[in-house]
Amino acid sequence: MYEPIEACATDFNEFQRILADPGQASSERIEAIRVALVATADNISKEVGSDEIERNHLAQLYRGMLAASRIVGHLQEKRGAA
């Protein structure tokens, strides 16, 4: 379920440095993080919780991944405008 963001673990840890780097490679890495967050949200949405509590937790994770992807997208836009 978390494979897409696990593949970006190093980039998550270095996000501030990547965001500060104006290079094209950094832009591609930031976009990969955003795409991974959306893909993980999609994976979470396909999971079926065994009870109401688990379904609520999955829904919270789903919304959190989408919110994180929007934040990354917003930071990427601000970076491009700077």
mmCIF file of the N, C-alpha and C atoms, coordinates in Angstrom:
data_MODEL
# 
_entry.id   MODEL 
# 
loop_
_atom_site.group_PDB 
_atom_site.id 
_atom_site.type_symbol 
_atom_site.label_atom_id 
_atom_site.label_alt_id 
_atom_site.label_comp_id 
_atom_site.label_asym_id 
_atom_site.label_entity_id 
_atom_site.label_seq_id 
_atom_site.pdbx_PDB_ins_code 
_atom_site.Cartn_x 
_atom_site.Cartn_y 
_atom_site.Cartn_z 
_atom_site.occupancy 
_atom_site.B_iso_or_equiv 
_atom_site.pdbx_formal_charge 
_atom_site.auth_seq_id 
_atom_site.auth_comp_id 
_atom_site.auth_asym_id 
_atom_site.auth_atom_id 
_atom_site.pdbx_PDB_model_num 
ATOM 1   N N  . MET A 1 1  ? 0.825   -1.191 0.000   1.00 0.00 ? 1  MET A N  1 
ATOM 2   C CA . MET A 1 1  ? 0.000   0.000  0.000   1.00 0.00 ? 1  MET A CA 1 
ATOM 3   C C  . MET A 1 1  ? 0.874   1.261  0.000   1.00 0.00 ? 1  MET A C  1 
ATOM 4   N N  . TYR A 1 2  ? 1.987   1.232  0.711   1.00 0.00 ? 2  TYR A N  1 
ATOM 5   C CA . TYR A 1 2  ? 2.849   2.407  0.836   1.00 0.00 ? 2  TYR A CA 1 
ATOM 6   C C  . TYR A 1 2  ? 4.057   2.390  -0.098  1.00 0.00 ? 2  TYR A C  1 
ATOM 7   N N  . GLU A 1 3  ? 4.099   1.456  -1.012  1.00 0.00 ? 3  GLU A N  1 
ATOM 8   C CA . GLU A 1 3  ? 5.257   1.310  -1.891  1.00 0.00 ? 3  GLU A CA 1 
ATOM 9   C C  . GLU A 1 3  ? 5.639   2.598  -2.620  1.00 0.00 ? 3  GLU A C  1 
ATOM 10  N N  . PRO A 1 4  ? 4.658   3.358  -3.150  1.00 0.00 ? 4  PRO A N  1 
ATOM 11  C CA . PRO A 1 4  ? 5.062   4.575  -3.879  1.00 0.00 ? 4  PRO A CA 1 
ATOM 12  C C  . PRO A 1 4  ? 5.838   5.573  -3.018  1.00 0.00 ? 4  PRO A C  1 
ATOM 13  N N  . ILE A 1 5  ? 5.404   5.785  -1.777  1.00 0.00 ? 5  ILE A N  1 
ATOM 14  C CA . ILE A 1 5  ? 6.146   6.760  -0.964  1.00 0.00 ? 5  ILE A CA 1 
ATOM 15  C C  . ILE A 1 5  ? 7.403   6.145  -0.360  1.00 0.00 ? 5  ILE A C  1 
ATOM 16  N N  . GLU A 1 6  ? 7.418   4.840  -0.184  1.00 0.00 ? 6  GLU A N  1 
ATOM 17  C CA . GLU A 1 6  ? 8.646   4.199  0.300   1.00 0.00 ? 6  GLU A CA 1 
ATOM 18  C C  . GLU A 1 6  ? 9.778   4.390  -0.706  1.00 0.00 ? 6  GLU A C  1 
ATOM 19  N N  . ALA A 1 7  ? 9.429   4.398  -1.985  1.00 0.00 ? 7  ALA A N  1 
ATOM 20  C CA . ALA A 1 7  ? 10.433  4.595  -3.031  1.00 0.00 ? 7  ALA A CA 1 
ATOM 21  C C  . ALA A 1 7  ? 11.030  6.008  -2.984  1.00 0.00 ? 7  ALA A C  1 
ATOM 22  N N  . CYS A 1 8  ? 10.335  6.946  -2.354  1.00 0.00 ? 8  CYS A N  1 
ATOM 23  C CA . CYS A 1 8  ? 10.799  8.333  -2.260  1.00 0.00 ? 8  CYS A CA 1 
ATOM 24  C C  . CYS A 1 8  ? 11.317  8.683  -0.873  1.00 0.00 ? 8  CYS A C  1 
ATOM 25  N N  . ALA A 1 9  ? 11.586  7.703  -0.042  1.00 0.00 ? 9  ALA A N  1 
ATOM 26  C CA . ALA A 1 9  ? 11.959  7.953  1.354   1.00 0.00 ? 9  ALA A CA 1 
ATOM 27  C C  . ALA A 1 9  ? 13.160  8.894  1.476   1.00 0.00 ? 9  ALA A C  1 
ATOM 28  N N  . THR A 1 10 ? 14.179  8.686  0.689   1.00 0.00 ? 10 THR A N  1 
ATOM 29  C CA . THR A 1 10 ? 15.371  9.540  0.756   1.00 0.00 ? 10 THR A CA 1 
ATOM 30  C C  . THR A 1 10 ? 15.015  10.973 0.385   1.00 0.00 ? 10 THR A C  1 
ATOM 31  N N  . ASP A 1 11 ? 14.195  11.139 -0.653  1.00 0.00 ? 11 ASP A N  1 
ATOM 32  C CA . ASP A 1 11 ? 13.799  12.482 -1.065  1.00 0.00 ? 11 ASP A CA 1 
ATOM 33  C C  . ASP A 1 11 ? 12.944  13.168 0.000   1.00 0.00 ? 11 ASP A C  1 
ATOM 34  N N  . PHE A 1 12 ? 12.098  12.412 0.695   1.00 0.00 ? 12 PHE A N  1 
ATOM 35  C CA . PHE A 1 12 ? 11.335  12.996 1.800   1.00 0.00 ? 12 PHE A CA 1 
ATOM 36  C C  . PHE A 1 12 ? 12.276  13.531 2.865   1.00 0.00 ? 12 PHE A C  1 
ATOM 37  N N  . ASN A 1 13 ? 13.303  12.769 3.188   1.00 0.00 ? 13 ASN A N  1 
ATOM 38  C CA . ASN A 1 13 ? 14.257  13.185 4.217   1.00 0.00 ? 13 ASN A CA 1 
ATOM 39  C C  . ASN A 1 13 ? 15.060  14.404 3.793   1.00 0.00 ? 13 ASN A C  1 
ATOM 40  N N  . GLU A 1 14 ? 15.220  14.610 2.512   1.00 0.00 ? 14 GLU A N  1 
ATOM 41  C CA . GLU A 1 14 ? 16.010  15.724 1.985   1.00 0.00 ? 14 GLU A CA 1 
ATOM 42  C C  . GLU A 1 14 ? 15.131  16.794 1.337   1.00 0.00 ? 14 GLU A C  1 
ATOM 43  N N  . PHE A 1 15 ? 13.847  16.808 1.684   1.00 0.00 ? 15 PHE A N  1 
ATOM 44  C CA . PHE A 1 15 ? 12.893  17.658 0.975   1.00 0.00 ? 15 PHE A CA 1 
ATOM 45  C C  . PHE A 1 15 ? 13.274  19.139 1.009   1.00 0.00 ? 15 PHE A C  1 
ATOM 46  N N  . GLN A 1 16 ? 13.671  19.653 2.150   1.00 0.00 ? 16 GLN A N  1 
ATOM 47  C CA . GLN A 1 16 ? 14.019  21.078 2.221   1.00 0.00 ? 16 GLN A CA 1 
ATOM 48  C C  . GLN A 1 16 ? 15.188  21.411 1.297   1.00 0.00 ? 16 GLN A C  1 
ATOM 49  N N  . ARG A 1 17 ? 16.181  20.562 1.268   1.00 0.00 ? 17 ARG A N  1 
ATOM 50  C CA . ARG A 1 17 ? 17.328  20.798 0.392   1.00 0.00 ? 17 ARG A CA 1 
ATOM 51  C C  . ARG A 1 17 ? 16.910  20.720 -1.075  1.00 0.00 ? 17 ARG A C  1 
ATOM 52  N N  . ILE A 1 18 ? 16.099  19.730 -1.409  1.00 0.00 ? 18 ILE A N  1 
ATOM 53  C CA . ILE A 1 18 ? 15.622  19.570 -2.789  1.00 0.00 ? 18 ILE A CA 1 
ATOM 54  C C  . ILE A 1 18 ? 14.792  20.784 -3.197  1.00 0.00 ? 18 ILE A C  1 
ATOM 55  N N  . LEU A 1 19 ? 13.942  21.254 -2.295  1.00 0.00 ? 19 LEU A N  1 
ATOM 56  C CA . LEU A 1 19 ? 13.088  22.400 -2.584  1.00 0.00 ? 19 LEU A CA 1 
ATOM 57  C C  . LEU A 1 19 ? 13.913  23.664 -2.818  1.00 0.00 ? 19 LEU A C  1 
ATOM 58  N N  . ALA A 1 20 ? 15.031  23.798 -2.111  1.00 0.00 ? 20 ALA A N  1 
ATOM 59  C CA . ALA A 1 20 ? 15.883  24.989 -2.256  1.00 0.00 ? 20 ALA A CA 1 
ATOM 60  C C  . ALA A 1 20 ? 16.739  24.952 -3.515  1.00 0.00 ? 20 ALA A C  1 
ATOM 61  N N  . ASP A 1 21 ? 16.909  23.785 -4.105  1.00 0.00 ? 21 ASP A N  1 
ATOM 62  C CA . ASP A 1 21 ? 17.742  23.633 -5.307  1.00 0.00 ? 21 ASP A CA 1 
ATOM 63  C C  . ASP A 1 21 ? 16.921  24.009 -6.545  1.00 0.00 ? 21 ASP A C  1 
ATOM 64  N N  . PRO A 1 22 ? 17.351  25.012 -7.306  1.00 0.00 ? 22 PRO A N  1 
ATOM 65  C CA . PRO A 1 22 ? 16.568  25.455 -8.465  1.00 0.00 ? 22 PRO A CA 1 
ATOM 66  C C  . PRO A 1 22 ? 16.703  24.568 -9.707  1.00 0.00 ? 22 PRO A C  1 
ATOM 67  N N  . GLY A 1 23 ? 17.486  23.530 -9.645  1.00 0.00 ? 23 GLY A N  1 
ATOM 68  C CA . GLY A 1 23 ? 17.752  22.705 -10.825 1.00 0.00 ? 23 GLY A CA 1 
ATOM 69  C C  . GLY A 1 23 ? 16.564  21.873 -11.290 1.00 0.00 ? 23 GLY A C  1 
ATOM 70  N N  . GLN A 1 24 ? 16.616  21.467 -12.548 1.00 0.00 ? 24 GLN A N  1 
ATOM 71  C CA . GLN A 1 24 ? 15.562  20.653 -13.155 1.00 0.00 ? 24 GLN A CA 1 
ATOM 72  C C  . GLN A 1 24 ? 15.452  19.288 -12.468 1.00 0.00 ? 24 GLN A C  1 
ATOM 73  N N  . ALA A 1 25 ? 16.580  18.722 -12.086 1.00 0.00 ? 25 ALA A N  1 
ATOM 74  C CA . ALA A 1 25 ? 16.556  17.415 -11.413 1.00 0.00 ? 25 ALA A CA 1 
ATOM 75  C C  . ALA A 1 25 ? 15.766  17.497 -10.110 1.00 0.00 ? 25 ALA A C  1 
ATOM 76  N N  . SER A 1 26 ? 15.906  18.604 -9.404  1.00 0.00 ? 26 SER A N  1 
ATOM 77  C CA . SER A 1 26 ? 15.151  18.786 -8.161  1.00 0.00 ? 26 SER A CA 1 
ATOM 78  C C  . SER A 1 26 ? 13.659  18.921 -8.450  1.00 0.00 ? 26 SER A C  1 
ATOM 79  N N  . SER A 1 27 ? 13.318  19.615 -9.515  1.00 0.00 ? 27 SER A N  1 
ATOM 80  C CA . SER A 1 27 ? 11.905  19.736 -9.903  1.00 0.00 ? 27 SER A CA 1 
ATOM 81  C C  . SER A 1 27 ? 11.307  18.367 -10.184 1.00 0.00 ? 27 SER A C  1 
ATOM 82  N N  . GLU A 1 28 ? 12.071  17.533 -10.852 1.00 0.00 ? 28 GLU A N  1 
ATOM 83  C CA . GLU A 1 28 ? 11.591  16.190 -11.164 1.00 0.00 ? 28 GLU A CA 1 
ATOM 84  C C  . GLU A 1 28 ? 11.441  15.352 -9.894  1.00 0.00 ? 28 GLU A C  1 
ATOM 85  N N  . ARG A 1 29 ? 12.339  15.522 -8.950  1.00 0.00 ? 29 ARG A N  1 
ATOM 86  C CA . ARG A 1 29 ? 12.249  14.778 -7.685  1.00 0.00 ? 29 ARG A CA 1 
ATOM 87  C C  . ARG A 1 29 ? 11.040  15.235 -6.877  1.00 0.00 ? 29 ARG A C  1 
ATOM 88  N N  . ILE A 1 30 ? 10.768  16.538 -6.868  1.00 0.00 ? 30 ILE A N  1 
ATOM 89  C CA . ILE A 1 30 ? 9.601   17.061 -6.155  1.00 0.00 ? 30 ILE A CA 1 
ATOM 90  C C  . ILE A 1 30 ? 8.325   16.532 -6.795  1.00 0.00 ? 30 ILE A C  1 
ATOM 91  N N  . GLU A 1 31 ? 8.266   16.524 -8.105  1.00 0.00 ? 31 GLU A N  1 
ATOM 92  C CA . GLU A 1 31 ? 7.093   15.993 -8.806  1.00 0.00 ? 31 GLU A CA 1 
ATOM 93  C C  . GLU A 1 31 ? 6.925   14.507 -8.514  1.00 0.00 ? 31 GLU A C  1 
ATOM 94  N N  . ALA A 1 32 ? 8.021   13.771 -8.425  1.00 0.00 ? 32 ALA A N  1 
ATOM 95  C CA . ALA A 1 32 ? 7.948   12.344 -8.098  1.00 0.00 ? 32 ALA A CA 1 
ATOM 96  C C  . ALA A 1 32 ? 7.368   12.142 -6.699  1.00 0.00 ? 32 ALA A C  1 
ATOM 97  N N  . ILE A 1 33 ? 7.707   13.004 -5.767  1.00 0.00 ? 33 ILE A N  1 
ATOM 98  C CA . ILE A 1 33 ? 7.147   12.921 -4.417  1.00 0.00 ? 33 ILE A CA 1 
ATOM 99  C C  . ILE A 1 33 ? 5.642   13.159 -4.476  1.00 0.00 ? 33 ILE A C  1 
ATOM 100 N N  . ARG A 1 34 ? 5.230   14.189 -5.197  1.00 0.00 ? 34 ARG A N  1 
ATOM 101 C CA . ARG A 1 34 ? 3.805   14.509 -5.299  1.00 0.00 ? 34 ARG A CA 1 
ATOM 102 C C  . ARG A 1 34 ? 3.029   13.353 -5.919  1.00 0.00 ? 34 ARG A C  1 
ATOM 103 N N  . VAL A 1 35 ? 3.563   12.799 -6.985  1.00 0.00 ? 35 VAL A N  1 
ATOM 104 C CA . VAL A 1 35 ? 2.916   11.674 -7.664  1.00 0.00 ? 35 VAL A CA 1 
ATOM 105 C C  . VAL A 1 35 ? 2.857   10.452 -6.736  1.00 0.00 ? 35 VAL A C  1 
ATOM 106 N N  . ALA A 1 36 ? 3.913   10.231 -5.972  1.00 0.00 ? 36 ALA A N  1 
ATOM 107 C CA . ALA A 1 36 ? 3.941   9.098  -5.039  1.00 0.00 ? 36 ALA A CA 1 
ATOM 108 C C  . ALA A 1 36 ? 2.880   9.257  -3.956  1.00 0.00 ? 36 ALA A C  1 
ATOM 109 N N  . LEU A 1 37 ? 2.677   10.466 -3.477  1.00 0.00 ? 37 LEU A N  1 
ATOM 110 C CA . LEU A 1 37 ? 1.643   10.700 -2.470  1.00 0.00 ? 37 LEU A CA 1 
ATOM 111 C C  . LEU A 1 37 ? 0.254   10.412 -3.029  1.00 0.00 ? 37 LEU A C  1 
ATOM 112 N N  . VAL A 1 38 ? -0.001  10.841 -4.258  1.00 0.00 ? 38 VAL A N  1 
ATOM 113 C CA . VAL A 1 38 ? -1.296  10.567 -4.888  1.00 0.00 ? 38 VAL A CA 1 
ATOM 114 C C  . VAL A 1 38 ? -1.475  9.072  -5.133  1.00 0.00 ? 38 VAL A C  1 
ATOM 115 N N  . ALA A 1 39 ? -0.425  8.410  -5.596  1.00 0.00 ? 39 ALA A N  1 
ATOM 116 C CA . ALA A 1 39 ? -0.502  6.967  -5.840  1.00 0.00 ? 39 ALA A CA 1 
ATOM 117 C C  . ALA A 1 39 ? -0.758  6.207  -4.544  1.00 0.00 ? 39 ALA A C  1 
ATOM 118 N N  . THR A 1 40 ? -0.133  6.647  -3.459  1.00 0.00 ? 40 THR A N  1 
ATOM 119 C CA . THR A 1 40 ? -0.357  6.009  -2.167  1.00 0.00 ? 40 THR A CA 1 
ATOM 120 C C  . THR A 1 40 ? -1.797  6.235  -1.710  1.00 0.00 ? 40 THR A C  1 
ATOM 121 N N  . ALA A 1 41 ? -2.306  7.440  -1.919  1.00 0.00 ? 41 ALA A N  1 
ATOM 122 C CA . ALA A 1 41 ? -3.711  7.711  -1.591  1.00 0.00 ? 41 ALA A CA 1 
ATOM 123 C C  . ALA A 1 41 ? -4.628  6.787  -2.381  1.00 0.00 ? 41 ALA A C  1 
ATOM 124 N N  . ASP A 1 42 ? -4.330  6.598  -3.654  1.00 0.00 ? 42 ASP A N  1 
ATOM 125 C CA . ASP A 1 42 ? -5.133  5.683  -4.478  1.00 0.00 ? 42 ASP A CA 1 
ATOM 126 C C  . ASP A 1 42 ? -5.075  4.262  -3.930  1.00 0.00 ? 42 ASP A C  1 
ATOM 127 N N  . ASN A 1 43 ? -3.892  3.823  -3.531  1.00 0.00 ? 43 ASN A N  1 
ATOM 128 C CA . ASN A 1 43 ? -3.754  2.482  -2.945  1.00 0.00 ? 43 ASN A CA 1 
ATOM 129 C C  . ASN A 1 43 ? -4.566  2.359  -1.664  1.00 0.00 ? 43 ASN A C  1 
ATOM 130 N N  . ILE A 1 44 ? -4.523  3.383  -0.842  1.00 0.00 ? 44 ILE A N  1 
ATOM 131 C CA . ILE A 1 44 ? -5.270  3.373  0.419   1.00 0.00 ? 44 ILE A CA 1 
ATOM 132 C C  . ILE A 1 44 ? -6.766  3.308  0.132   1.00 0.00 ? 44 ILE A C  1 
ATOM 133 N N  . SER A 1 45 ? -7.222  4.036  -0.884  1.00 0.00 ? 45 SER A N  1 
ATOM 134 C CA . SER A 1 45 ? -8.654  4.054  -1.200  1.00 0.00 ? 45 SER A CA 1 
ATOM 135 C C  . SER A 1 45 ? -9.172  2.686  -1.637  1.00 0.00 ? 45 SER A C  1 
ATOM 136 N N  . LYS A 1 46 ? -8.271  1.827  -2.109  1.00 0.00 ? 46 LYS A N  1 
ATOM 137 C CA . LYS A 1 46 ? -8.666  0.489  -2.546  1.00 0.00 ? 46 LYS A CA 1 
ATOM 138 C C  . LYS A 1 46 ? -8.719  -0.524 -1.403  1.00 0.00 ? 46 LYS A C  1 
ATOM 139 N N  . GLU A 1 47 ? -8.157  -0.145 -0.253  1.00 0.00 ? 47 GLU A N  1 
ATOM 140 C CA . GLU A 1 47 ? -8.157  -1.038 0.903   1.00 0.00 ? 47 GLU A CA 1 
ATOM 141 C C  . GLU A 1 47 ? -9.546  -1.089 1.522   1.00 0.00 ? 47 GLU A C  1 
ATOM 142 N N  . VAL A 1 48 ? -9.888  -2.240 2.054   1.00 0.00 ? 48 VAL A N  1 
ATOM 143 C CA . VAL A 1 48 ? -11.171 -2.424 2.721   1.00 0.00 ? 48 VAL A CA 1 
ATOM 144 C C  . VAL A 1 48 ? -10.894 -2.684 4.196   1.00 0.00 ? 48 VAL A C  1 
ATOM 145 N N  . GLY A 1 49 ? -11.381 -1.790 5.028   1.00 0.00 ? 49 GLY A N  1 
ATOM 146 C CA . GLY A 1 49 ? -11.184 -1.966 6.461   1.00 0.00 ? 49 GLY A CA 1 
ATOM 147 C C  . GLY A 1 49 ? -12.064 -3.074 7.006   1.00 0.00 ? 49 GLY A C  1 
ATOM 148 N N  . SER A 1 50 ? -11.575 -3.739 8.032   1.00 0.00 ? 50 SER A N  1 
ATOM 149 C CA . SER A 1 50 ? -12.316 -4.855 8.608   1.00 0.00 ? 50 SER A CA 1 
ATOM 150 C C  . SER A 1 50 ? -13.444 -4.392 9.531   1.00 0.00 ? 50 SER A C  1 
ATOM 151 N N  . ASP A 1 51 ? -13.354 -3.157 10.027  1.00 0.00 ? 51 ASP A N  1 
ATOM 152 C CA . ASP A 1 51 ? -14.414 -2.625 10.876  1.00 0.00 ? 51 ASP A CA 1 
ATOM 153 C C  . ASP A 1 51 ? -14.467 -1.108 10.694  1.00 0.00 ? 51 ASP A C  1 
ATOM 154 N N  . GLU A 1 52 ? -15.403 -0.477 11.377  1.00 0.00 ? 52 GLU A N  1 
ATOM 155 C CA . GLU A 1 52 ? -15.604 0.955  11.204  1.00 0.00 ? 52 GLU A CA 1 
ATOM 156 C C  . GLU A 1 52 ? -14.380 1.770  11.617  1.00 0.00 ? 52 GLU A C  1 
ATOM 157 N N  . ILE A 1 53 ? -13.715 1.370  12.668  1.00 0.00 ? 53 ILE A N  1 
ATOM 158 C CA . ILE A 1 53 ? -12.524 2.097  13.135  1.00 0.00 ? 53 ILE A CA 1 
ATOM 159 C C  . ILE A 1 53 ? -11.421 2.043  12.084  1.00 0.00 ? 53 ILE A C  1 
ATOM 160 N N  . GLU A 1 54 ? -11.181 0.869  11.532  1.00 0.00 ? 54 GLU A N  1 
ATOM 161 C CA . GLU A 1 54 ? -10.144 0.740  10.507  1.00 0.00 ? 54 GLU A CA 1 
ATOM 162 C C  . GLU A 1 54 ? -10.520 1.530  9.257   1.00 0.00 ? 54 GLU A C  1 
ATOM 163 N N  . ARG A 1 55 ? -11.789 1.509  8.882   1.00 0.00 ? 55 ARG A N  1 
ATOM 164 C CA . ARG A 1 55 ? -12.229 2.292  7.718   1.00 0.00 ? 55 ARG A CA 1 
ATOM 165 C C  . ARG A 1 55 ? -12.028 3.783  7.964   1.00 0.00 ? 55 ARG A C  1 
ATOM 166 N N  . ASN A 1 56 ? -12.295 4.234  9.183   1.00 0.00 ? 56 ASN A N  1 
ATOM 167 C CA . ASN A 1 56 ? -12.064 5.645  9.518   1.00 0.00 ? 56 ASN A CA 1 
ATOM 168 C C  . ASN A 1 56 ? -10.586 5.995  9.446   1.00 0.00 ? 56 ASN A C  1 
ATOM 169 N N  . HIS A 1 57 ? -9.736  5.103  9.937   1.00 0.00 ? 57 HIS A N  1 
ATOM 170 C CA . HIS A 1 57 ? -8.286  5.342  9.872   1.00 0.00 ? 57 HIS A CA 1 
ATOM 171 C C  . HIS A 1 57 ? -7.801  5.387  8.424   1.00 0.00 ? 57 HIS A C  1 
ATOM 172 N N  . LEU A 1 58 ? -8.307  4.480  7.612   1.00 0.00 ? 58 LEU A N  1 
ATOM 173 C CA . LEU A 1 58 ? -7.931  4.490  6.194   1.00 0.00 ? 58 LEU A CA 1 
ATOM 174 C C  . LEU A 1 58 ? -8.392  5.779  5.521   1.00 0.00 ? 58 LEU A C  1 
ATOM 175 N N  . ALA A 1 59 ? -9.590  6.234  5.871   1.00 0.00 ? 59 ALA A N  1 
ATOM 176 C CA . ALA A 1 59 ? -10.099 7.486  5.289   1.00 0.00 ? 59 ALA A CA 1 
ATOM 177 C C  . ALA A 1 59 ? -9.224  8.661  5.705   1.00 0.00 ? 59 ALA A C  1 
ATOM 178 N N  . GLN A 1 60 ? -8.776  8.675  6.959   1.00 0.00 ? 60 GLN A N  1 
ATOM 179 C CA . GLN A 1 60 ? -7.892  9.746  7.427   1.00 0.00 ? 60 GLN A CA 1 
ATOM 180 C C  . GLN A 1 60 ? -6.547  9.702  6.706   1.00 0.00 ? 60 GLN A C  1 
ATOM 181 N N  . LEU A 1 61 ? -6.011  8.505  6.535   1.00 0.00 ? 61 LEU A N  1 
ATOM 182 C CA . LEU A 1 61 ? -4.753  8.368  5.785   1.00 0.00 ? 61 LEU A CA 1 
ATOM 183 C C  . LEU A 1 61 ? -4.925  8.850  4.352   1.00 0.00 ? 61 LEU A C  1 
ATOM 184 N N  . TYR A 1 62 ? -6.011  8.469  3.725   1.00 0.00 ? 62 TYR A N  1 
ATOM 185 C CA . TYR A 1 62 ? -6.295  8.878  2.341   1.00 0.00 ? 62 TYR A CA 1 
ATOM 186 C C  . TYR A 1 62 ? -6.316  10.402 2.234   1.00 0.00 ? 62 TYR A C  1 
ATOM 187 N N  . ARG A 1 63 ? -7.098  11.038 3.108   1.00 0.00 ? 63 ARG A N  1 
ATOM 188 C CA . ARG A 1 63 ? -7.198  12.505 3.070   1.00 0.00 ? 63 ARG A CA 1 
ATOM 189 C C  . ARG A 1 63 ? -5.849  13.157 3.372   1.00 0.00 ? 63 ARG A C  1 
ATOM 190 N N  . GLY A 1 64 ? -5.096  12.570 4.290   1.00 0.00 ? 64 GLY A N  1 
ATOM 191 C CA . GLY A 1 64 ? -3.781  13.108 4.620   1.00 0.00 ? 64 GLY A CA 1 
ATOM 192 C C  . GLY A 1 64 ? -2.803  13.037 3.461   1.00 0.00 ? 64 GLY A C  1 
ATOM 193 N N  . MET A 1 65 ? -2.820  11.925 2.738   1.00 0.00 ? 65 MET A N  1 
ATOM 194 C CA . MET A 1 65 ? -1.927  11.782 1.573   1.00 0.00 ? 65 MET A CA 1 
ATOM 195 C C  . MET A 1 65 ? -2.293  12.793 0.492   1.00 0.00 ? 65 MET A C  1 
ATOM 196 N N  . LEU A 1 66 ? -3.600  12.985 0.266   1.00 0.00 ? 66 LEU A N  1 
ATOM 197 C CA . LEU A 1 66 ? -4.013  13.971 -0.741  1.00 0.00 ? 66 LEU A CA 1 
ATOM 198 C C  . LEU A 1 66 ? -3.639  15.389 -0.298  1.00 0.00 ? 66 LEU A C  1 
ATOM 199 N N  . ALA A 1 67 ? -3.823  15.683 0.987   1.00 0.00 ? 67 ALA A N  1 
ATOM 200 C CA . ALA A 1 67 ? -3.447  17.005 1.495   1.00 0.00 ? 67 ALA A CA 1 
ATOM 201 C C  . ALA A 1 67 ? -1.949  17.217 1.350   1.00 0.00 ? 67 ALA A C  1 
ATOM 202 N N  . ALA A 1 68 ? -1.165  16.210 1.678   1.00 0.00 ? 68 ALA A N  1 
ATOM 203 C CA . ALA A 1 68 ? 0.292   16.315 1.541   1.00 0.00 ? 68 ALA A CA 1 
ATOM 204 C C  . ALA A 1 68 ? 0.685   16.546 0.084   1.00 0.00 ? 68 ALA A C  1 
ATOM 205 N N  . SER A 1 69 ? 0.009   15.871 -0.839  1.00 0.00 ? 69 SER A N  1 
ATOM 206 C CA . SER A 1 69 ? 0.337   16.061 -2.261  1.00 0.00 ? 69 SER A CA 1 
ATOM 207 C C  . SER A 1 69 ? 0.014   17.485 -2.703  1.00 0.00 ? 69 SER A C  1 
ATOM 208 N N  . ARG A 1 70 ? -1.086  18.045 -2.185  1.00 0.00 ? 70 ARG A N  1 
ATOM 209 C CA . ARG A 1 70 ? -1.426  19.431 -2.526  1.00 0.00 ? 70 ARG A CA 1 
ATOM 210 C C  . ARG A 1 70 ? -0.406  20.404 -1.945  1.00 0.00 ? 70 ARG A C  1 
ATOM 211 N N  . ILE A 1 71 ? 0.052   20.139 -0.739  1.00 0.00 ? 71 ILE A N  1 
ATOM 212 C CA . ILE A 1 71 ? 1.073   20.994 -0.107  1.00 0.00 ? 71 ILE A CA 1 
ATOM 213 C C  . ILE A 1 71 ? 2.365   20.952 -0.920  1.00 0.00 ? 71 ILE A C  1 
ATOM 214 N N  . VAL A 1 72 ? 2.783   19.755 -1.315  1.00 0.00 ? 72 VAL A N  1 
ATOM 215 C CA . VAL A 1 72 ? 4.000   19.617 -2.127  1.00 0.00 ? 72 VAL A CA 1 
ATOM 216 C C  . VAL A 1 72 ? 3.822   20.364 -3.455  1.00 0.00 ? 72 VAL A C  1 
ATOM 217 N N  . GLY A 1 73 ? 2.650   20.222 -4.067  1.00 0.00 ? 73 GLY A N  1 
ATOM 218 C CA . GLY A 1 73 ? 2.376   20.943 -5.319  1.00 0.00 ? 73 GLY A CA 1 
ATOM 219 C C  . GLY A 1 73 ? 2.424   22.450 -5.125  1.00 0.00 ? 73 GLY A C  1 
ATOM 220 N N  . HIS A 1 74 ? 1.857   22.919 -4.025  1.00 0.00 ? 74 HIS A N  1 
ATOM 221 C CA . HIS A 1 74 ? 1.863   24.351 -3.730  1.00 0.00 ? 74 HIS A CA 1 
ATOM 222 C C  . HIS A 1 74 ? 3.290   24.859 -3.517  1.00 0.00 ? 74 HIS A C  1 
ATOM 223 N N  . LEU A 1 75 ? 4.073   24.116 -2.756  1.00 0.00 ? 75 LEU A N  1 
ATOM 224 C CA . LEU A 1 75 ? 5.471   24.512 -2.536  1.00 0.00 ? 75 LEU A CA 1 
ATOM 225 C C  . LEU A 1 75 ? 6.257   24.513 -3.840  1.00 0.00 ? 75 LEU A C  1 
ATOM 226 N N  . GLN A 1 76 ? 5.943   23.557 -4.702  1.00 0.00 ? 76 GLN A N  1 
ATOM 227 C CA . GLN A 1 76 ? 6.622   23.493 -5.996  1.00 0.00 ? 76 GLN A CA 1 
ATOM 228 C C  . GLN A 1 76 ? 6.258   24.713 -6.847  1.00 0.00 ? 76 GLN A C  1 
ATOM 229 N N  . GLU A 1 77 ? 4.994   25.121 -6.812  1.00 0.00 ? 77 GLU A N  1 
ATOM 230 C CA . GLU A 1 77 ? 4.565   26.307 -7.559  1.00 0.00 ? 77 GLU A CA 1 
ATOM 231 C C  . GLU A 1 77 ? 5.242   27.563 -7.018  1.00 0.00 ? 77 GLU A C  1 
ATOM 232 N N  . LYS A 1 78 ? 5.287   27.699 -5.698  1.00 0.00 ? 78 LYS A N  1 
ATOM 233 C CA . LYS A 1 78 ? 5.935   28.856 -5.082  1.00 0.00 ? 78 LYS A CA 1 
ATOM 234 C C  . LYS A 1 78 ? 7.414   28.895 -5.441  1.00 0.00 ? 78 LYS A C  1 
ATOM 235 N N  . ARG A 1 79 ? 8.025   27.734 -5.476  1.00 0.00 ? 79 ARG A N  1 
ATOM 236 C CA . ARG A 1 79 ? 9.441   27.616 -5.822  1.00 0.00 ? 79 ARG A CA 1 
ATOM 237 C C  . ARG A 1 79 ? 9.669   28.099 -7.249  1.00 0.00 ? 79 ARG A C  1 
ATOM 238 N N  . GLY A 1 80 ? 8.767   27.722 -8.148  1.00 0.00 ? 80 GLY A N  1 
ATOM 239 C CA . GLY A 1 80 ? 8.888   28.129 -9.545  1.00 0.00 ? 80 GLY A CA 1 
ATOM 240 C C  . GLY A 1 80 ? 8.663   29.617 -9.746  1.00 0.00 ? 80 GLY A C  1 
ATOM 241 N N  . ALA A 1 81 ? 7.826   30.201 -8.896  1.00 0.00 ? 81 ALA A N  1 
ATOM 242 C CA . ALA A 1 81 ? 7.526   31.634 -9.001  1.00 0.00 ? 81 ALA A CA 1 
ATOM 243 C C  . ALA A 1 81 ? 8.625   32.494 -8.384  1.00 0.00 ? 81 ALA A C  1 
ATOM 244 N N  . ALA A 1 82 ? 9.443   31.884 -7.551  1.00 0.00 ? 82 ALA A N  1 
ATOM 245 C CA . ALA A 1 82 ? 10.489  32.660 -6.854  1.00 0.00 ? 82 ALA A CA 1 
ATOM 246 C C  . ALA A 1 82 ? 11.661  32.983 -7.745  1.00 0.00 ? 82 ALA A C  1 
# 
